[in-house]
Amino acid sequence: MSERVVHIRNLHKSFGDLDVLKGVDLDLFREENVVVLGRSGTGKSVLIKIMVGLLRQDEGIMEVLGREVSTLSTKDLNSLRLKIGFSFQNSALYDSMTVRENMEFPLVRNIKNLTKKEITHRIEELLDAVGLPQTINQMPSELSGGQKKRIGVARTLILNPEIMLYDEPTAGLDPITCVEINNLINEVRERYKTTSIVITHDLTCAKMTGDRMAVLLDGQFKAMGTFDEVFPRATDQRIKSFYDYNFTET
Ligand SMILES: Nc1ncnc2c1ncn2[C@@H]1O[C@H](COP(=O)(O)OP(=O)(O)OP(=O)(O)O)[C@@H](O)[C@H]1O
């Protein structure tokens, strides 16, 4: 069996009277892609924030790469965060910087003593990996939505993360570009041996990228399994409606 990278057990989180996470369990194994699905406000972001130590659980276990996140010192938390690449929904590129500068920024901030040549080599390698070497001197405003996402992924990969978190990677893209981004997520896994959590509302993305689906309902993962185990024959009306909304039977 492959190595367990994330171990979540009986995780609870409330805000005042609002119980958001009510006993979440999940294990994520090395080089696995798990898709987390759930309607708006079900607690997907809260779960991710606990994973990277931005929020602390009220109860339960959140172990990432063998360490309980809530007990880490600031120094250990910072080094854990470097192993987790967060690919934001809006790509989070700095508009006033070129693609090269956007990619250089996290690199020089986090890794000291790199030579100019090493920096350029790393940037070029990752732009190649996402199929956009020609954009190196362009501004984000000159790129399409799909290209921005690719650069965002390349920038996230520049620190060699072990875990990738993709937050709605296909939101706002046309169907063909969505397929390209889904392929990219799979290529990144192949090439960089990353373990990924993909948060999405898009079932095509879920089907293409996910080894397993985890559906967050009422503060817990109610359904867990491959796409075919979870969706086509779902009996829970809420899971079924997810499927029906995305795939209209013809
Ligand atoms: N720091 C906070 N303080 C109070 N309430 C919060 C806080 N963070 C999140 N919440 C609440 O927790 C619930 C879950 O929020 P969360 O952002 O995790 O939803 P989500 O599943 O990521 O939604 P979306 O798909 O819209 O991004 C919401 O009701 C939100 O208002």
The ligand as a MOL file (V3000), in Angstrom:
LIG
                    3D

  0  0  0     0  0            999 V3000
M  V30 BEGIN CTAB
M  V30 COUNTS 31 33 0 0 0
M  V30 BEGIN ATOM
M  V30 1 N -13.4770 32.4610 9.9830 0
M  V30 2 C -14.7840 32.2180 9.9550 0
M  V30 3 N -15.6110 32.7290 10.8740 0
M  V30 4 C -16.9340 32.4630 10.8630 0
M  V30 5 N -17.5390 31.6580 9.9570 0
M  V30 6 C -16.7720 31.1240 9.0080 0
M  V30 7 C -15.3640 31.3730 8.9520 0
M  V30 8 N -14.8560 30.6900 7.8920 0
M  V30 9 C -15.8980 30.0480 7.3200 0
M  V30 10 N -17.0400 30.3080 7.9780 0
M  V30 11 C -18.3670 29.7510 7.6470 0
M  V30 12 O -18.2230 28.3450 7.4720 0
M  V30 13 C -19.0820 27.8850 6.4300 0
M  V30 14 C -18.2730 27.1070 5.4190 0
M  V30 15 O -17.4560 28.0220 4.6810 0
M  V30 16 P -16.4390 27.5790 3.5380 0
M  V30 17 O -15.7800 28.8230 3.0760 0
M  V30 18 O -15.5750 26.4720 4.0290 0
M  V30 19 O -17.4200 27.0170 2.4040 0
M  V30 20 P -17.0400 26.3490 1.0060 0
M  V30 21 O -17.5740 24.9670 1.0060 0
M  V30 22 O -15.5770 26.5080 0.7580 0
M  V30 23 O -17.8780 27.2320 -0.0170 0
M  V30 24 P -17.5770 27.7440 -1.5440 0
M  V30 25 O -17.7980 26.5660 -2.4420 0
M  V30 26 O -18.6110 28.8050 -1.7460 0
M  V30 27 O -16.1710 28.2760 -1.5690 0
M  V30 28 C -19.7770 29.1160 5.8660 0
M  V30 29 O -21.0660 29.2070 6.4400 0
M  V30 30 C -18.8920 30.2610 6.3260 0
M  V30 31 O -19.6460 31.4420 6.5040 0
M  V30 END ATOM
M  V30 BEGIN BOND
M  V30 1 1 1 2
M  V30 2 1 2 3
M  V30 3 2 2 7
M  V30 4 2 3 4
M  V30 5 1 4 5
M  V30 6 2 5 6
M  V30 7 1 6 7
M  V30 8 1 6 10
M  V30 9 1 7 8
M  V30 10 2 8 9
M  V30 11 1 9 10
M  V30 12 1 10 11
M  V30 13 1 11 12
M  V30 14 1 11 30
M  V30 15 1 12 13
M  V30 16 1 13 14
M  V30 17 1 13 28
M  V30 18 1 14 15
M  V30 19 1 15 16
M  V30 20 2 16 17
M  V30 21 1 16 18
M  V30 22 1 16 19
M  V30 23 1 19 20
M  V30 24 2 20 21
M  V30 25 1 20 22
M  V30 26 1 20 23
M  V30 27 1 23 24
M  V30 28 2 24 25
M  V30 29 1 24 26
M  V30 30 1 24 27
M  V30 31 1 28 29
M  V30 32 1 28 30
M  V30 33 1 30 31
M  V30 END BOND
M  V30 END CTAB
M  END
